[in-house]
């Protein structure tokens, strides 16, 4: 049985209608790099992902919660897995410019994942033809993954399973042909026995589980703890610690890599510290195919923060 760790479970319990705990990665792809002047169609993307599903257990596992939240949830196989639910297709409305794209991505990121299905989605977006710094025919893929499903290693495996290092389809990671270990659904008796054992080992965990099973009581307790902390350690209100609305915003800006290198070489730049590099800028993000456009960028949005990362061609 594959059970969530306490660290992973906290991303489930801390989630609210206003503060979702998934992350969204956005990649933009250049159609002009397709061999022999071909075109990548939606069915090609479906086939590509389908051929890599065996690379990570994340693709086909869903959550199974313990009754009354008396223990941490389990990962179980989704017997009704539907690839076309997880990969959807759309097109920007007119005029199809950068503003429309940012609005589209913000709305997509603001919607929660279906917690009864594997905790990931992809959204293929076409119609980016009125963005002047993108080649005609470019498309975007927004990938949404819940933080409870991935840590640093798992997210590398997830994107590495999807990525190719060139436009000939050479996998970025060796394809693992070994059959994934199944994660069957535990019985109620199995979950009860493990919950009882965990309670004996950690009585505090039982108290926390009871509180989680009664959301109103849990919320009152959380508010009480916060008010006490606030009284002891008053913190000034700023735009970074105020109320978080459920509607998120997304935007990004393009920077020339040479400009970033110039900042790094400046004698006033903290990037001159021996341990600092531009690896986070020059590292190529996961992609389905290589792009030859030097200004195409990869953006990550999650929670209240937004980050823009660039890569060279």
WOKAMO-V607757 format. One record per pair of residues at least 12 apart in sequence whose C-alpha atoms are under 10 Angstrom apart, sorted by the first residue. I is the first residue (numbers start at 0). J is the second residue. If there is no record, write none. Layout:
# WOKAMO-V607757
i->[I | I]
j->[J | J]
This chain:
# WOKAMO-V607757
i->[0 | 0 | 0 | 0 | 0 | 0 | 0 | 0 | 0 | 0 | 1 | 1 | 1 | 1 | 1 | 1 | 1 | 1 | 1 | 2 | 2 | 2 | 2 | 2 | 2 | 2 | 2 | 2 | 2 | 3 | 3 | 3 | 3 | 3 | 3 | 3 | 3 | 4 | 4 | 4 | 4 | 5 | 5 | 5 | 5 | 5 | 6 | 6 | 7 | 7 | 7 | 7 | 7 | 7 | 7 | 8 | 8 | 8 | 8 | 8 | 8 | 8 | 9 | 9 | 9 | 10 | 10 | 10 | 10 | 11 | 11 | 11 | 11 | 11 | 11 | 11 | 12 | 12 | 14 | 15 | 15 | 16 | 16 | 16 | 16 | 16 | 16 | 17 | 17 | 17 | 17 | 17 | 17 | 17 | 17 | 18 | 18 | 18 | 18 | 18 | 18 | 18 | 18 | 18 | 18 | 18 | 19 | 19 | 19 | 19 | 19 | 19 | 19 | 19 | 19 | 19 | 19 | 20 | 20 | 20 | 20 | 20 | 20 | 20 | 20 | 21 | 21 | 21 | 21 | 21 | 21 | 21 | 21 | 21 | 21 | 21 | 21 | 21 | 21 | 21 | 21 | 21 | 22 | 22 | 22 | 22 | 22 | 22 | 22 | 22 | 22 | 22 | 22 | 22 | 23 | 23 | 23 | 23 | 23 | 23 | 23 | 23 | 23 | 23 | 23 | 23 | 23 | 23 | 23 | 23 | 23 | 23 | 23 | 24 | 24 | 24 | 24 | 24 | 24 | 24 | 24 | 24 | 24 | 24 | 24 | 24 | 24 | 24 | 24 | 25 | 25 | 25 | 25 | 25 | 25 | 25 | 25 | 25 | 25 | 25 | 25 | 25 | 25 | 25 | 25 | 25 | 26 | 26 | 26 | 26 | 26 | 26 | 26 | 26 | 26 | 26 | 26 | 26 | 26 | 26 | 26 | 27 | 27 | 27 | 27 | 27 | 27 | 27 | 27 | 27 | 27 | 27 | 27 | 27 | 27 | 27 | 28 | 28 | 28 | 28 | 28 | 28 | 28 | 28 | 28 | 28 | 28 | 28 | 28 | 28 | 28 | 28 | 28 | 29 | 29 | 29 | 29 | 29 | 29 | 29 | 29 | 29 | 29 | 29 | 29 | 29 | 30 | 30 | 30 | 30 | 30 | 30 | 30 | 30 | 30 | 31 | 31 | 31 | 31 | 31 | 31 | 31 | 32 | 32 | 32 | 32 | 32 | 32 | 32 | 32 | 33 | 33 | 33 | 33 | 33 | 33 | 34 | 34 | 38 | 39 | 39 | 39 | 39 | 41 | 41 | 41 | 41 | 41 | 41 | 41 | 42 | 44 | 44 | 44 | 44 | 45 | 45 | 45 | 45 | 45 | 46 | 47 | 47 | 47 | 47 | 48 | 48 | 48 | 48 | 48 | 48 | 49 | 49 | 50 | 50 | 50 | 51 | 51 | 51 | 51 | 51 | 51 | 51 | 51 | 51 | 52 | 52 | 52 | 52 | 52 | 53 | 53 | 53 | 53 | 53 | 53 | 53 | 54 | 54 | 54 | 54 | 54 | 54 | 54 | 54 | 54 | 54 | 54 | 54 | 54 | 55 | 55 | 55 | 55 | 55 | 55 | 55 | 55 | 55 | 56 | 56 | 56 | 56 | 56 | 56 | 56 | 56 | 56 | 56 | 56 | 57 | 57 | 57 | 57 | 57 | 57 | 57 | 57 | 57 | 57 | 57 | 57 | 58 | 58 | 58 | 58 | 58 | 58 | 58 | 58 | 58 | 58 | 58 | 58 | 59 | 59 | 59 | 59 | 59 | 59 | 59 | 59 | 59 | 59 | 59 | 59 | 59 | 59 | 59 | 60 | 60 | 60 | 60 | 60 | 60 | 60 | 60 | 60 | 60 | 60 | 60 | 60 | 60 | 60 | 60 | 61 | 61 | 61 | 61 | 61 | 61 | 61 | 61 | 61 | 61 | 61 | 61 | 61 | 61 | 61 | 61 | 61 | 62 | 62 | 62 | 62 | 62 | 62 | 62 | 62 | 62 | 62 | 62 | 62 | 63 | 63 | 63 | 63 | 63 | 63 | 63 | 63 | 64 | 64 | 65 | 65 | 65 | 65 | 65 | 66 | 66 | 66 | 66 | 67 | 67 | 67 | 67 | 67 | 67 | 68 | 68 | 68 | 68 | 68 | 68 | 68 | 68 | 68 | 69 | 69 | 69 | 69 | 69 | 69 | 69 | 69 | 69 | 69 | 69 | 69 | 69 | 69 | 69 | 69 | 70 | 70 | 70 | 70 | 70 | 70 | 70 | 70 | 70 | 70 | 70 | 70 | 70 | 71 | 71 | 71 | 71 | 71 | 71 | 72 | 73 | 73 | 73 | 73 | 73 | 74 | 74 | 74 | 74 | 74 | 74 | 75 | 75 | 75 | 75 | 75 | 75 | 76 | 76 | 76 | 76 | 76 | 76 | 76 | 77 | 77 | 77 | 77 | 77 | 77 | 78 | 79 | 80 | 80 | 81 | 81 | 82 | 82 | 83 | 83 | 84 | 84 | 84 | 85 | 85 | 85 | 85 | 85 | 85 | 85 | 85 | 85 | 85 | 86 | 86 | 86 | 86 | 86 | 86 | 86 | 86 | 87 | 87 | 87 | 87 | 87 | 87 | 87 | 88 | 88 | 88 | 88 | 88 | 88 | 89 | 89 | 89 | 89 | 89 | 90 | 90 | 90 | 90 | 90 | 90 | 90 | 90 | 91 | 91 | 91 | 91 | 91 | 91 | 92 | 92 | 92 | 93 | 93 | 93 | 94 | 94 | 94 | 94 | 94 | 95 | 95 | 95 | 95 | 95 | 95 | 96 | 96 | 96 | 96 | 96 | 96 | 97 | 97 | 97 | 97 | 97 | 97 | 97 | 97 | 97 | 98 | 98 | 98 | 99 | 99 | 99 | 100 | 100 | 100 | 100 | 100 | 100 | 100 | 100 | 101 | 101 | 101 | 101 | 102 | 102 | 102 | 102 | 103 | 103 | 103 | 104 | 104 | 104 | 104 | 104 | 104 | 104 | 104 | 104 | 105 | 105 | 105 | 105 | 105 | 105 | 106 | 106 | 106 | 106 | 106 | 107 | 107 | 107 | 107 | 107 | 108 | 108 | 108 | 108 | 108 | 108 | 108 | 108 | 108 | 108 | 108 | 109 | 109 | 109 | 109 | 109 | 109 | 109 | 110 | 110 | 110 | 110 | 111 | 111 | 111 | 112 | 112 | 112 | 114 | 117 | 117 | 117 | 118 | 118 | 118 | 118 | 118 | 118 | 118 | 119 | 119 | 119 | 119 | 119 | 119 | 120 | 120 | 120 | 120 | 120 | 121 | 121 | 121 | 121 | 121 | 122 | 122 | 122 | 122 | 122 | 123 | 123 | 123 | 123 | 123 | 124 | 124 | 124 | 124 | 124 | 125 | 125 | 125 | 125 | 126 | 126 | 127 | 132 | 132 | 132 | 132 | 132 | 133 | 133 | 133 | 134 | 134 | 137 | 139 | 140 | 140 | 141 | 141 | 142 | 142 | 143 | 143 | 143 | 144 | 146 | 155 | 156 | 157 | 158 | 158 | 158 | 158 | 158 | 158 | 159 | 159 | 159 | 159 | 159 | 159 | 159 | 159 | 160 | 160 | 160 | 160 | 160 | 160 | 160 | 161 | 161 | 161 | 161 | 162 | 162 | 162 | 162 | 162 | 162 | 163 | 163 | 163 | 163 | 163 | 164 | 164 | 164 | 164 | 164 | 164 | 164 | 165 | 165 | 165 | 165 | 165 | 166 | 166 | 166 | 166 | 167 | 167 | 168 | 168 | 168 | 169 | 169 | 170 | 170 | 171 | 171 | 171 | 194 | 239 | 239 | 240 | 243 | 243 | 244 | 245 | 247 | 247 | 247 | 247 | 247 | 248 | 248 | 248 | 248 | 248 | 249 | 249 | 249 | 249 | 249 | 249 | 249 | 249 | 250 | 250 | 250 | 250 | 250 | 251 | 251 | 251 | 251 | 251 | 251 | 251 | 251 | 252 | 252 | 252 | 252 | 252 | 252 | 253 | 253 | 253 | 253 | 253 | 253 | 254 | 254 | 254 | 254 | 254 | 254 | 255 | 255 | 255 | 255 | 255 | 256 | 256 | 256 | 256 | 256 | 256 | 256 | 256 | 257 | 259 | 259 | 259 | 260 | 260 | 260 | 263 | 263 | 263 | 278 | 279 | 279 | 279 | 280 | 280 | 280 | 280 | 280 | 280 | 280 | 281 | 281 | 281 | 281 | 281 | 282 | 282 | 282 | 282 | 283 | 283 | 283 | 283 | 283 | 283 | 283 | 284 | 284 | 284 | 284 | 284 | 284 | 285 | 289 | 290 | 290 | 291 | 291 | 292 | 292 | 292 | 293 | 293 | 293 | 293 | 294 | 294 | 294 | 294 | 295 | 295 | 295 | 295 | 295 | 296 | 296 | 296 | 296 | 297 | 297]
j->[73 | 74 | 75 | 181 | 182 | 183 | 184 | 185 | 189 | 190 | 72 | 73 | 74 | 75 | 181 | 182 | 183 | 184 | 185 | 62 | 63 | 64 | 70 | 71 | 72 | 73 | 74 | 75 | 182 | 62 | 70 | 71 | 72 | 73 | 74 | 147 | 148 | 71 | 72 | 73 | 147 | 70 | 71 | 72 | 147 | 204 | 147 | 150 | 71 | 72 | 146 | 147 | 148 | 149 | 150 | 70 | 71 | 72 | 73 | 146 | 147 | 148 | 71 | 146 | 147 | 145 | 146 | 147 | 148 | 71 | 72 | 114 | 145 | 146 | 147 | 148 | 147 | 211 | 111 | 111 | 245 | 109 | 110 | 111 | 243 | 244 | 245 | 109 | 242 | 243 | 244 | 245 | 246 | 247 | 302 | 109 | 111 | 242 | 243 | 244 | 245 | 246 | 247 | 301 | 302 | 303 | 108 | 109 | 110 | 111 | 112 | 145 | 146 | 245 | 301 | 302 | 303 | 111 | 112 | 144 | 145 | 146 | 147 | 301 | 302 | 108 | 109 | 110 | 111 | 112 | 118 | 119 | 143 | 144 | 145 | 146 | 147 | 148 | 149 | 300 | 301 | 302 | 108 | 119 | 142 | 143 | 144 | 145 | 146 | 149 | 299 | 300 | 301 | 302 | 104 | 105 | 107 | 108 | 109 | 119 | 120 | 121 | 141 | 142 | 143 | 144 | 145 | 298 | 299 | 300 | 301 | 302 | 305 | 108 | 121 | 140 | 141 | 142 | 143 | 144 | 158 | 284 | 285 | 297 | 298 | 299 | 300 | 301 | 306 | 104 | 121 | 122 | 123 | 139 | 140 | 141 | 142 | 143 | 284 | 286 | 296 | 297 | 298 | 299 | 300 | 307 | 123 | 138 | 139 | 140 | 141 | 142 | 284 | 285 | 286 | 287 | 295 | 296 | 297 | 298 | 299 | 123 | 124 | 127 | 133 | 137 | 138 | 139 | 140 | 141 | 286 | 290 | 295 | 296 | 297 | 298 | 133 | 134 | 136 | 137 | 138 | 139 | 140 | 286 | 287 | 288 | 289 | 290 | 291 | 292 | 295 | 296 | 297 | 133 | 134 | 135 | 136 | 137 | 138 | 139 | 288 | 289 | 290 | 291 | 292 | 295 | 134 | 135 | 136 | 137 | 138 | 288 | 289 | 290 | 291 | 134 | 135 | 136 | 137 | 290 | 291 | 292 | 165 | 166 | 167 | 288 | 289 | 290 | 291 | 292 | 165 | 166 | 167 | 288 | 289 | 290 | 166 | 167 | 136 | 136 | 137 | 138 | 288 | 86 | 87 | 88 | 89 | 123 | 124 | 125 | 83 | 86 | 123 | 140 | 287 | 82 | 83 | 85 | 86 | 87 | 82 | 161 | 162 | 168 | 287 | 82 | 86 | 160 | 161 | 162 | 287 | 82 | 161 | 160 | 161 | 174 | 157 | 159 | 160 | 161 | 162 | 170 | 174 | 175 | 176 | 82 | 157 | 160 | 161 | 179 | 160 | 174 | 175 | 176 | 177 | 178 | 179 | 156 | 157 | 159 | 160 | 161 | 172 | 173 | 174 | 175 | 176 | 177 | 178 | 179 | 153 | 154 | 156 | 157 | 158 | 159 | 160 | 175 | 179 | 74 | 75 | 76 | 117 | 153 | 156 | 157 | 179 | 180 | 181 | 182 | 74 | 76 | 117 | 118 | 119 | 144 | 148 | 149 | 153 | 154 | 156 | 157 | 76 | 77 | 80 | 82 | 85 | 116 | 117 | 118 | 119 | 120 | 148 | 157 | 74 | 75 | 76 | 77 | 78 | 79 | 80 | 81 | 82 | 116 | 117 | 118 | 119 | 181 | 182 | 73 | 74 | 75 | 76 | 77 | 78 | 80 | 115 | 116 | 117 | 118 | 119 | 148 | 181 | 182 | 183 | 73 | 74 | 75 | 76 | 77 | 78 | 80 | 113 | 114 | 115 | 116 | 117 | 118 | 119 | 148 | 182 | 184 | 74 | 75 | 76 | 77 | 114 | 115 | 116 | 117 | 118 | 147 | 148 | 184 | 75 | 76 | 77 | 114 | 115 | 116 | 184 | 185 | 115 | 190 | 185 | 187 | 190 | 191 | 194 | 187 | 190 | 191 | 212 | 208 | 209 | 210 | 211 | 212 | 213 | 194 | 205 | 207 | 208 | 209 | 210 | 211 | 212 | 213 | 190 | 191 | 193 | 194 | 195 | 197 | 198 | 204 | 205 | 206 | 207 | 208 | 209 | 210 | 211 | 212 | 190 | 191 | 193 | 194 | 195 | 196 | 197 | 198 | 204 | 205 | 207 | 208 | 209 | 190 | 193 | 194 | 197 | 204 | 208 | 190 | 182 | 183 | 184 | 185 | 190 | 117 | 148 | 182 | 183 | 184 | 185 | 117 | 181 | 182 | 183 | 184 | 185 | 116 | 117 | 180 | 181 | 182 | 183 | 184 | 115 | 116 | 117 | 182 | 183 | 184 | 183 | 116 | 116 | 117 | 116 | 117 | 120 | 121 | 120 | 121 | 116 | 120 | 121 | 113 | 116 | 117 | 118 | 119 | 120 | 121 | 122 | 142 | 143 | 119 | 120 | 121 | 122 | 123 | 140 | 141 | 142 | 120 | 121 | 122 | 123 | 124 | 140 | 141 | 121 | 122 | 123 | 124 | 125 | 140 | 122 | 123 | 124 | 125 | 126 | 103 | 123 | 124 | 125 | 126 | 127 | 138 | 139 | 103 | 124 | 125 | 126 | 127 | 128 | 125 | 126 | 127 | 126 | 127 | 129 | 126 | 127 | 128 | 129 | 130 | 125 | 126 | 127 | 128 | 129 | 130 | 126 | 127 | 128 | 129 | 130 | 131 | 127 | 128 | 129 | 130 | 131 | 132 | 133 | 250 | 251 | 130 | 249 | 250 | 127 | 129 | 130 | 124 | 125 | 126 | 127 | 130 | 139 | 249 | 250 | 248 | 249 | 250 | 251 | 247 | 248 | 249 | 250 | 124 | 248 | 249 | 122 | 124 | 139 | 141 | 247 | 248 | 249 | 250 | 300 | 246 | 247 | 248 | 249 | 250 | 300 | 245 | 246 | 247 | 248 | 249 | 122 | 141 | 143 | 246 | 247 | 141 | 142 | 143 | 245 | 246 | 247 | 248 | 249 | 300 | 301 | 302 | 244 | 245 | 246 | 247 | 248 | 301 | 302 | 143 | 245 | 246 | 247 | 143 | 145 | 245 | 143 | 144 | 145 | 145 | 144 | 145 | 148 | 143 | 144 | 145 | 146 | 147 | 148 | 149 | 142 | 143 | 144 | 145 | 146 | 148 | 141 | 142 | 143 | 144 | 145 | 140 | 141 | 142 | 143 | 144 | 139 | 140 | 141 | 142 | 143 | 138 | 139 | 140 | 141 | 142 | 137 | 138 | 139 | 140 | 141 | 137 | 138 | 139 | 140 | 138 | 139 | 139 | 253 | 292 | 293 | 294 | 295 | 292 | 294 | 295 | 292 | 295 | 295 | 297 | 286 | 287 | 298 | 299 | 158 | 299 | 299 | 300 | 301 | 157 | 301 | 285 | 172 | 285 | 171 | 172 | 284 | 285 | 286 | 287 | 171 | 172 | 173 | 174 | 284 | 285 | 286 | 287 | 172 | 173 | 174 | 175 | 285 | 286 | 287 | 285 | 286 | 287 | 288 | 284 | 285 | 286 | 287 | 288 | 289 | 285 | 286 | 287 | 288 | 289 | 283 | 285 | 286 | 287 | 288 | 289 | 290 | 286 | 287 | 288 | 289 | 290 | 287 | 288 | 289 | 290 | 288 | 289 | 287 | 288 | 289 | 287 | 288 | 287 | 288 | 285 | 286 | 287 | 208 | 303 | 304 | 303 | 302 | 303 | 303 | 302 | 300 | 301 | 302 | 303 | 304 | 300 | 302 | 303 | 304 | 305 | 298 | 299 | 300 | 301 | 303 | 304 | 305 | 306 | 298 | 300 | 305 | 306 | 307 | 296 | 297 | 298 | 299 | 305 | 306 | 307 | 308 | 296 | 298 | 306 | 307 | 308 | 309 | 294 | 295 | 296 | 307 | 308 | 309 | 294 | 296 | 307 | 308 | 309 | 310 | 293 | 294 | 309 | 310 | 311 | 277 | 280 | 281 | 293 | 294 | 309 | 310 | 311 | 311 | 277 | 280 | 309 | 276 | 277 | 280 | 275 | 276 | 277 | 310 | 308 | 309 | 310 | 296 | 297 | 307 | 308 | 309 | 310 | 311 | 308 | 309 | 310 | 311 | 312 | 308 | 309 | 310 | 311 | 296 | 297 | 308 | 309 | 310 | 311 | 312 | 296 | 297 | 298 | 308 | 309 | 310 | 297 | 312 | 311 | 312 | 311 | 312 | 310 | 311 | 312 | 309 | 310 | 311 | 312 | 309 | 310 | 311 | 312 | 308 | 309 | 310 | 311 | 312 | 308 | 309 | 310 | 311 | 309 | 310]
